Amino acid sequence: ALQRNGREPFRRIAAGLGVSEATVRARYARLCDDDILQVTGVTNPLGLGFDAQAMVGVRLAGAPEPVAEEIAQWDEAGYVVVTAGQFDVLVELVCEDRRHLLELTSRIREIDGVASTESFLYLELCKQVYEWGVRIS
């Protein structure tokens, strides 16, 4: 329910599930505490005036975790994943402008173990969803 509408009242969720509001509140608190759920407003950075958003593929000469953990601390990095395939780490950067993007990609290249980077500048955001449903065991 919160994937569809992050502002859905707990009372309405409880009624739809046939449980008490306290049950929904407890489940919500547990999901947040376990880092499974984070309720936030999702924006389009390009629409907010950030003029440069890019996915940066990073190839490494060593273990990916230390590099990923370092970049994950940056405010501009909204998405950092260790991957299998052509790149060892993928980083999504949201920047004020292209100069800022250049500074950050240069900063990535200065990290020990980084062999190369490839940047994919976003021209238009066509789809961004956060509604995956739940896994049924």
C-alpha positions in Angstrom: 0.0 0.0 0.0 2.8 2.4 0.8 4.5 1.6 -2.5 1.4 2.9 -4.3 0.9 5.8 -2.0 3.5 6.7 0.7 0.9 8.9 2.4 -1.7 6.2 2.7 -3.2 6.5 6.2 -2.5 3.5 8.5 -6.2 3.3 9.4 -7.1 2.8 5.7 -4.3 0.2 5.2 -5.5 -1.7 8.3 -9.1 -1.7 7.2 -8.1 -3.0 3.8 -6.1 -5.8 5.4 -8.7 -6.6 8.1 -6.2 -5.9 10.9 -5.8 -3.3 13.6 -4.1 0.1 13.0 -1.7 -0.9 15.8 -0.7 -4.0 13.8 0.0 -1.8 10.8 2.0 0.7 12.9 4.1 -2.1 14.4 4.8 -3.6 11.0 5.7 -0.2 9.6 8.2 0.4 12.5 9.7 -3.0 12.1 10.2 -2.6 8.3 11.8 0.8 8.9 14.1 -0.5 11.7 15.2 -3.4 9.4 16.1 -1.0 6.5 13.4 -2.7 4.3 11.2 0.4 4.1 12.0 4.1 3.6 9.2 6.4 2.9 10.3 9.5 1.0 9.2 11.8 -1.8 10.6 10.8 -5.1 11.6 13.7 -7.4 13.0 14.1 -10.9 16.3 15.8 -10.3 16.4 17.1 -13.9 13.0 18.8 -13.2 14.4 20.3 -10.0 17.1 22.2 -11.9 20.0 19.7 -11.5 21.4 19.9 -15.0 23.6 16.8 -15.0 22.6 13.4 -13.9 24.6 10.3 -15.0 25.2 6.7 -14.4 28.9 6.0 -14.1 30.3 2.6 -14.7 33.5 1.9 -12.7 36.1 -0.7 -13.6 38.4 -1.7 -10.8 41.8 -3.4 -10.4 40.9 -4.8 -6.9 38.0 -5.5 -4.7 34.8 -3.5 -5.4 33.5 -3.1 -1.9 35.9 -0.5 -0.5 35.4 1.7 -3.6 31.6 1.3 -3.5 31.5 2.1 0.2 33.6 5.3 -0.3 31.5 6.6 -3.1 28.3 5.7 -1.2 29.2 8.3 1.4 29.0 11.1 -1.2 25.8 13.3 -1.1 25.7 13.3 -5.0 25.7 9.5 -5.2 22.1 8.4 -4.9 22.6 4.8 -6.1 25.7 2.7 -5.7 25.8 -1.0 -6.5 28.5 -3.7 -6.9 27.8 -5.6 -10.1 28.9 -8.5 -12.2 29.8 -7.9 -15.8 31.5 -5.1 -17.7 31.6 -2.8 -14.7 32.5 -3.6 -11.1 30.5 -0.7 -9.6 27.7 1.4 -11.0 27.1 4.9 -9.5 24.2 7.3 -10.2 25.3 10.9 -9.7 23.0 13.9 -9.5 25.0 17.1 -10.1 24.3 20.8 -10.4 25.9 21.0 -13.8 28.3 19.3 -16.1 31.3 20.9 -14.5 30.2 19.4 -11.2 29.8 16.0 -12.9 33.3 16.3 -14.3 34.7 17.0 -10.8 33.0 14.0 -9.4 34.1 11.6 -12.2 37.6 12.9 -11.7 37.3 12.3 -8.0 36.2 8.7 -8.7 39.2 8.1 -11.0 41.5 9.3 -8.1 40.3 6.5 -5.8 42.9 3.7 -5.3 42.0 0.7 -7.4 39.9 2.5 -10.0 41.1 1.4 -13.5 38.6 3.4 -15.6 35.2 4.9 -15.7 32.5 5.4 -18.3 29.8 8.0 -17.9 26.2 7.8 -19.3 24.7 11.3 -19.2 20.9 11.2 -18.7 19.1 13.3 -21.4 15.6 12.5 -20.2 14.0 10.6 -17.4 11.4 8.3 -19.0 10.5 6.0 -16.1 11.3 5.7 -12.5 9.2 3.4 -10.3 9.5 2.1 -6.8 6.5 -0.3 -6.8 7.8 -3.9 -6.9 5.1 -5.5 -4.8 6.0 -8.2 -2.3 7.6 -11.5 -2.7 5.3 -14.3 -1.9 7.0 -17.2 -0.2 
